[in-house]
Amino acid sequence: MKNHLFNILAYLIVLTFLFQPIQTLANSGQVEISDNASMGAAQTPMPGEPYGEQFEKEFEMEIEAERQRILEEHLREEGMPEELLSHKYGSDPQEKPEYIPPSAEVIAQTKAQVDSFSCASVTDVPVTECEALVALYQSTNGAGWYHNDNWLVSSTVDSWYGITISSGHVDKIGLGNNNLSGSIPLQLGNLSNLTYLYLYDNQLSGSIPLQLGNLSNLQELHLWGNQLSGSIPAALGNLSNLFVLDLSDNQLSGSIPAQLGNLSNLKELFLGGNQLSGGIPPELGNLSNLDYLVLDNNQLSGSIPPQLGNLSNLTDLYLYSNQLSGRIPLTFTNLTVLNFFYFNDTHLCEPNVPEFLAWKATVPHWQGTNVVCKMLYLPVTCK
């Protein structure tokens, strides 16, 4: 975890230098920034710790992709021209390439590989766990992956690309940015010893299987940057050991399950860039260890529950680009370590009271609506 915090700190330092030219633009009137805000990321960097040399390169690519996506998105919202964005980052500002479905040849090759392989020959994990991995290979057209070294070839699962074994069980799956196309198989719920599941930045579609709620040892779940749809399974609230839940940049809809408030160890919750609706569950205020809460770019409505003021460890809060309304709760003055608070492009207003204004001055990165709440006048009853 110390390495994890060091990575985040180092990343924020890099962002400081990256944003120096952006601040210059702001001073010239090209980018609008509120009085006590300096331009920062509209979302925190991708969390997680490398867990071996095999995954180190993937993790670095993950951070870079998310950094670029965040910067482009926020600068576009602030009015930076598309051509300047393209020049600045040396690429088209589109977030993801056009989806190309697997060819008939890839589908046929995948089926042939699955049909010719028997998990009975595997020597280092139980048959049920091998079958879960084979189901993943089949349902995501493994023959078309960028990397599928030793899959359905070697009798030792530990040699399969992206798979790590510990004490005779599948411990980690790292297949991010690997051209997985298809759906997440429900059989992954049989990997009861799994601690890391990295399937980010692929072409996964369909719903999130509720069976993932059976992964009681899971610590990090990264499904961001896919085309997943449907609702967030309430069963994910059973993952009591989860530290990171990242479902951002998909097509998820429906409400945020109140059961996510049961994730007592959760430190990072990323649900931005979906089509989530309804209110923010007050139960999220139970996440006492939460550092990052990212709910931007959804269709969330209603007021902010005052229970979020219980998140005393919160450093980053992103609520922008939603339909939220009402006052920012005065309980937010309890968020004494908050570093980023973005709620622009909402209908929220700021209380005009001394305690709130004093707290606002302590938040280094602030992007708001610049709307002050109207004073409430209570009727006076004469006796």
C-alpha positions as CSV (number, residue, x, y, z in Angstrom):
1,M,0.0,0.0,0.0
2,K,3.0,2.3,0.6
3,N,4.0,1.8,-3.0
4,H,0.5,2.5,-4.0
5,L,0.4,5.9,-2.2
6,F,3.9,6.7,-3.6
7,N,2.6,6.1,-7.1
8,I,-0.3,8.4,-6.6
9,L,1.8,11.1,-5.1
10,A,4.3,10.9,-7.9
11,Y,1.5,11.0,-10.5
12,L,0.0,14.2,-9.0
13,I,3.5,15.8,-9.0
14,V,3.8,15.0,-12.7
15,L,0.3,16.5,-13.3
16,T,1.4,19.7,-11.6
17,F,4.1,20.2,-14.3
18,L,1.7,19.1,-17.1
19,F,-0.8,21.7,-16.1
20,Q,1.6,24.7,-16.1
21,P,0.9,25.5,-19.7
22,I,-2.8,25.1,-19.1
23,Q,-2.6,27.6,-16.3
24,T,-1.1,30.0,-18.7
25,L,-4.0,29.6,-21.0
26,A,-6.3,30.2,-18.1
27,N,-4.6,33.5,-17.3
28,S,-5.1,34.6,-20.9
29,G,-8.8,33.9,-20.7
30,Q,-8.9,30.8,-22.8
31,V,-9.7,28.5,-19.9
32,E,-12.0,29.5,-17.0
33,I,-11.0,28.4,-13.6
34,S,-12.6,29.3,-10.3
35,D,-10.8,31.6,-7.8
36,N,-9.3,29.0,-5.5
37,A,-8.8,26.2,-8.1
38,S,-5.8,25.3,-10.0
39,M,-6.4,23.0,-13.0
40,G,-6.2,19.4,-11.9
41,A,-7.4,16.1,-13.2
42,A,-11.1,15.7,-13.4
43,Q,-10.6,12.3,-12.1
44,T,-7.9,10.6,-10.1
45,P,-5.3,8.5,-11.8
46,M,-6.0,4.8,-12.2
47,P,-5.3,3.1,-8.9
48,G,-3.7,-0.3,-8.3
49,E,-0.4,-1.8,-7.6
50,P,1.8,-3.7,-10.0
51,Y,2.0,-7.3,-8.8
52,G,4.9,-8.7,-10.7
53,E,7.0,-7.8,-13.8
54,Q,4.3,-9.4,-16.0
55,F,1.8,-6.7,-15.1
56,E,4.1,-3.7,-14.7
57,K,3.9,-2.6,-18.3
58,E,0.1,-3.0,-18.4
59,F,-0.2,-0.9,-15.3
60,E,1.9,1.9,-16.8
61,M,-0.2,1.8,-19.9
62,E,-3.3,2.0,-17.8
63,I,-2.2,5.1,-16.0
64,E,-1.1,6.8,-19.2
65,A,-4.4,6.0,-21.0
66,E,-6.5,7.3,-18.1
67,R,-4.4,10.4,-17.6
68,Q,-4.9,11.4,-21.3
69,R,-8.6,10.6,-21.2
70,I,-9.1,12.8,-18.1
71,L,-7.1,15.7,-19.4
72,E,-8.8,15.7,-22.8
73,E,-12.3,15.4,-21.4
74,H,-11.8,18.2,-18.9
75,L,-10.1,20.6,-21.3
76,R,-12.8,20.0,-23.9
77,E,-15.4,20.9,-21.3
78,E,-13.5,24.1,-20.5
79,G,-13.6,25.1,-24.2
80,M,-10.2,24.1,-25.6
81,P,-10.5,23.6,-29.4
82,E,-10.5,20.1,-30.7
83,E,-7.5,20.8,-33.0
84,L,-5.5,22.0,-30.0
85,L,-6.3,18.9,-28.1
86,S,-5.3,16.8,-31.0
87,H,-2.0,18.6,-31.4
88,K,-1.3,18.6,-27.7
89,Y,-1.7,14.9,-27.3
90,G,-0.6,13.8,-30.8
91,S,-3.6,11.8,-31.5
92,D,-7.3,12.0,-32.3
93,P,-9.2,13.0,-29.1
94,Q,-11.7,10.2,-29.4
95,E,-11.5,8.0,-26.3
96,K,-11.8,4.6,-27.9
97,P,-11.3,3.2,-31.5
98,E,-14.3,2.0,-33.4
99,Y,-15.4,-1.4,-32.3
100,I,-14.5,-4.1,-34.8
101,P,-16.3,-7.4,-34.0
102,P,-14.2,-10.6,-34.1
103,S,-14.0,-12.2,-37.5
104,A,-15.6,-15.6,-38.4
105,E,-12.1,-17.0,-38.5
106,V,-11.3,-15.8,-35.0
107,I,-14.5,-17.3,-33.7
108,A,-13.9,-20.6,-35.4
109,Q,-10.3,-20.8,-34.2
110,T,-11.4,-20.0,-30.6
111,K,-14.0,-22.8,-30.7
112,A,-11.5,-25.3,-32.1
113,Q,-9.0,-24.5,-29.4
114,V,-11.6,-24.8,-26.6
115,D,-12.9,-28.1,-28.1
116,S,-9.4,-29.6,-28.2
117,F,-8.4,-28.7,-24.7
118,S,-9.2,-30.6,-21.5
119,C,-8.8,-29.2,-18.1
120,A,-8.2,-32.7,-16.8
121,S,-4.6,-32.2,-18.1
122,V,-4.0,-29.1,-16.0
123,T,-1.7,-29.8,-13.0
124,D,-1.5,-26.6,-11.0
125,V,-5.1,-25.5,-10.3
126,P,-8.5,-27.2,-9.6
127,V,-10.5,-28.3,-12.6
128,T,-13.3,-25.8,-11.8
129,E,-10.8,-22.9,-11.9
130,C,-9.3,-24.1,-15.2
131,E,-12.9,-24.3,-16.6
132,A,-13.6,-20.7,-15.5
133,L,-10.5,-19.5,-17.4
134,V,-11.5,-21.5,-20.5
135,A,-15.0,-20.0,-20.3
136,L,-13.3,-16.5,-20.2
137,Y,-11.2,-17.4,-23.3
138,Q,-14.2,-18.7,-25.2
139,S,-16.7,-15.9,-24.3
140,T,-14.1,-13.2,-25.2
141,N,-12.8,-14.8,-28.4
142,G,-9.3,-15.6,-27.1
143,A,-7.9,-16.4,-30.5
144,G,-8.2,-12.7,-31.3
145,W,-6.5,-11.4,-28.1
146,Y,-3.4,-9.3,-28.6
147,H,-1.6,-11.7,-26.2
148,N,-2.7,-15.3,-25.5
149,D,0.6,-17.0,-24.9
150,N,0.3,-20.6,-23.7
151,W,-3.5,-20.4,-23.3
152,L,-5.1,-23.8,-23.9
153,V,-1.7,-25.1,-24.8
154,S,0.3,-25.5,-21.6
155,S,-0.9,-27.8,-18.8
156,T,0.3,-25.3,-16.2
157,V,-2.1,-22.3,-15.9
158,D,0.6,-20.2,-14.3
159,S,2.3,-20.0,-17.7
160,W,-0.8,-18.6,-19.4
161,Y,-0.5,-14.9,-20.3
162,G,-1.9,-12.6,-17.6
163,I,-2.6,-15.4,-15.0
164,T,-0.9,-15.6,-11.6
165,I,-1.2,-18.7,-9.4
166,S,-0.7,-18.7,-5.6
167,S,-1.0,-21.7,-3.3
168,G,-2.6,-23.8,-6.1
169,H,-5.3,-21.3,-7.0
170,V,-5.8,-18.6,-9.5
171,D,-4.8,-15.4,-7.7
172,K,-4.7,-12.7,-10.3
173,I,-6.1,-12.0,-13.8
174,G,-4.4,-9.2,-15.8
175,L,-5.9,-8.9,-19.3
176,G,-6.4,-5.2,-19.6
177,N,-6.0,-3.6,-23.0
178,N,-5.9,-7.0,-24.7
179,N,-8.7,-6.9,-27.2
180,L,-11.1,-9.1,-25.3
181,S,-14.4,-9.0,-27.2
182,G,-17.6,-10.5,-25.9
183,S,-19.1,-11.0,-22.5
184,I,-17.8,-11.7,-19.0
185,P,-18.6,-15.3,-18.2
186,L,-20.5,-16.1,-15.0
187,Q,-18.0,-18.9,-14.3
188,L,-15.5,-16.3,-13.1
189,G,-17.5,-16.3,-9.9
190,N,-16.0,-19.8,-9.2
191,L,-12.5,-18.3,-8.7
192,S,-12.9,-18.0,-5.0
193,N,-9.3,-17.1,-4.3
194,L,-9.0,-14.3,-6.9
195,T,-7.6,-11.1,-5.5
196,Y,-7.2,-9.0,-8.7
197,L,-9.4,-8.9,-11.8
198,Y,-8.1,-6.5,-14.5
199,L,-10.3,-6.6,-17.6
200,Y,-10.1,-2.8,-18.3
201,D,-9.9,-1.1,-21.8
202,N,-11.3,-3.9,-23.9
203,Q,-14.5,-4.5,-26.0
204,L,-16.5,-6.3,-23.4
205,S,-20.2,-6.0,-23.7
206,G,-23.3,-7.4,-21.9
207,S,-24.0,-7.2,-18.2
208,I,-21.7,-7.6,-15.2
209,P,-22.4,-11.1,-13.8
210,L,-23.8,-11.0,-10.3
211,Q,-21.7,-14.1,-9.7
212,L,-18.7,-11.7,-9.3
213,G,-20.2,-11.0,-5.9
214,N,-19.0,-14.5,-4.9
215,L,-15.3,-13.4,-5.1
216,S,-14.9,-12.9,-1.4
217,N,-11.1,-12.4,-1.6
218,L,-11.2,-9.8,-4.4
219,Q,-9.3,-6.7,-3.6
220,E,-9.4,-4.8,-6.9
221,L,-12.0,-5.0,-9.7
222,H,-11.1,-3.0,-12.9
223,L,-13.7,-3.2,-15.7
224,W,-13.4,0.4,-16.9
225,G,-13.3,1.4,-20.6
226,N,-15.6,-1.3,-22.0
227,Q,-19.1,-1.4,-23.3
228,L,-20.8,-3.1,-20.4
229,S,-24.5,-2.3,-20.0
230,G,-27.3,-3.1,-17.6
231,S,-27.3,-2.3,-13.9
232,I,-24.5,-2.6,-11.3
233,P,-25.2,-5.9,-9.5
234,A,-26.1,-5.3,-5.8
235,A,-24.1,-8.5,-5.2
236,L,-20.9,-6.5,-5.5
237,G,-21.7,-5.2,-2.1
238,N,-20.7,-8.6,-0.8
239,L,-17.0,-8.0,-1.7
240,S,-15.9,-7.2,1.8
241,N,-12.2,-7.2,1.0
242,L,-12.5,-4.9,-2.0
243,F,-10.2,-1.9,-2.0
244,V,-10.8,-0.6,-5.6
245,L,-14.0,-0.8,-7.7
246,D,-13.6,0.8,-11.1
247,L,-16.6,0.5,-13.5
248,S,-16.1,3.9,-15.2
249,D,-16.5,4.6,-18.9
250,N,-19.1,1.9,-19.8
251,Q,-22.8,2.1,-20.6
252,L,-24.1,1.1,-17.2
253,S,-27.6,2.3,-16.3
254,G,-30.0,2.2,-13.4
255,S,-29.3,3.4,-9.9
256,I,-26.2,3.0,-7.7
257,P,-26.8,0.1,-5.4
258,A,-27.1,1.0,-1.8
259,Q,-25.3,-2.3,-1.0
260,L,-22.0,-0.7,-2.2
261,G,-22.1,1.1,1.2
262,N,-21.3,-2.3,2.8
263,L,-17.7,-2.2,1.3
264,S,-16.1,-1.2,4.5
265,N,-12.5,-1.5,3.2
266,L,-13.1,0.3,-0.1
267,K,-10.7,3.2,-0.8
268,E,-11.5,4.0,-4.4
269,L,-14.9,4.0,-6.1
270,F,-15.0,5.0,-9.8
271,L,-18.4,5.0,-11.5
272,G,-18.0,8.0,-13.8
273,G,-18.8,8.1,-17.5
274,N,-21.9,5.9,-17.5
275,Q,-25.7,6.4,-17.7
276,L,-26.4,6.0,-14.0
277,S,-29.6,7.7,-12.7
278,G,-31.4,8.3,-9.5
279,G,-29.9,9.7,-6.3
280,I,-26.6,9.2,-4.6
281,P,-27.2,6.5,-2.0
282,P,-26.8,7.9,1.6
283,E,-25.2,4.5,2.4
284,L,-22.0,5.6,0.6
285,G,-21.4,7.7,3.7
286,N,-20.6,4.4,5.5
287,L,-17.4,4.0,3.4
288,S,-15.1,5.4,6.1
289,N,-11.9,4.4,4.4
290,L,-12.8,6.0,1.0
291,D,-10.2,8.2,-0.6
292,Y,-11.7,8.7,-4.1
293,L,-15.3,9.0,-5.0
294,V,-15.8,9.6,-8.8
295,L,-19.4,9.8,-10.1
296,D,-19.0,12.4,-12.9
297,N,-20.7,12.3,-16.3
298,N,-23.9,10.4,-15.4
299,Q,-27.5,11.3,-15.0
300,L,-27.6,11.4,-11.2
301,S,-30.3,13.6,-9.7
302,G,-31.6,14.9,-6.4
303,S,-29.5,16.4,-3.6
304,I,-26.2,15.3,-2.2
305,P,-26.8,13.2,0.9
306,P,-25.3,14.8,4.0
307,Q,-23.9,11.4,5.0
308,L,-21.1,12.0,2.5
309,G,-19.7,14.4,5.1
310,N,-18.8,11.3,7.1
311,L,-16.1,10.4,4.6
312,S,-13.3,12.0,6.6
313,N,-10.5,10.4,4.5
314,L,-11.9,11.6,1.2
315,T,-9.3,13.4,-0.9
316,D,-11.0,13.5,-4.3
317,L,-14.7,14.0,-5.1
318,Y,-16.0,14.3,-8.6
319,L,-19.7,15.0,-9.1
320,Y,-19.6,17.2,-12.3
321,S,-21.8,16.7,-15.3
322,N,-24.8,15.4,-13.5
323,Q,-28.3,16.6,-12.7
324,L,-27.7,17.1,-9.0
325,S,-29.5,20.0,-7.4
326,G,-29.8,21.7,-4.0
327,R,-27.3,22.8,-1.5
328,I,-23.9,21.4,-0.8
329,P,-24.3,19.9,2.7
330,L,-22.7,21.8,5.5
331,T,-21.5,18.4,6.7
332,F,-18.9,18.7,4.0
333,T,-16.9,21.0,6.3
334,N,-15.9,17.7,8.0
335,L,-13.9,16.7,4.8
336,T,-10.7,18.3,6.1
337,V,-8.3,16.5,3.7
338,L,-10.3,17.0,0.5
339,N,-8.0,18.1,-2.3
340,F,-10.2,18.0,-5.4
341,F,-13.9,18.9,-5.5
342,Y,-15.5,19.2,-9.0
343,F,-19.2,19.8,-9.2
344,N,-19.4,22.0,-12.3
345,D,-22.2,21.4,-14.8
346,T,-24.8,20.6,-12.1
347,H,-27.5,22.5,-10.4
348,L,-25.8,22.6,-7.1
349,C,-25.4,25.8,-5.1
350,E,-22.9,26.9,-2.4
351,P,-24.2,27.9,1.1
352,N,-23.2,31.5,1.9
353,V,-22.3,31.0,5.5
354,P,-18.9,31.6,7.2
355,E,-18.2,28.0,8.1
356,F,-18.7,26.8,4.5
357,L,-16.7,29.6,3.0
358,A,-13.8,28.9,5.5
359,W,-13.9,25.3,4.5
360,K,-14.0,26.1,0.8
361,A,-10.8,28.1,1.1
362,T,-9.0,24.9,2.3
363,V,-9.8,22.9,-0.8
364,P,-6.9,23.5,-3.3
365,H,-8.7,22.3,-6.5
366,W,-12.3,23.5,-6.8
367,Q,-14.5,23.5,-9.9
368,G,-18.1,24.6,-9.0
369,T,-21.2,26.2,-10.4
370,N,-20.4,29.6,-9.0
371,V,-24.0,29.7,-7.7
372,V,-24.7,30.9,-4.2
373,C,-27.7,29.4,-2.5
374,K,-30.5,31.8,-1.8
375,M,-31.1,32.6,1.9
376,L,-33.9,30.9,3.6
377,Y,-36.3,33.2,5.4
378,L,-38.3,31.4,8.1
379,P,-41.7,32.9,9.1
380,V,-41.7,34.7,12.4
381,T,-44.7,34.0,14.6
382,C,-45.7,36.7,17.1
383,K,-47.1,35.6,20.4
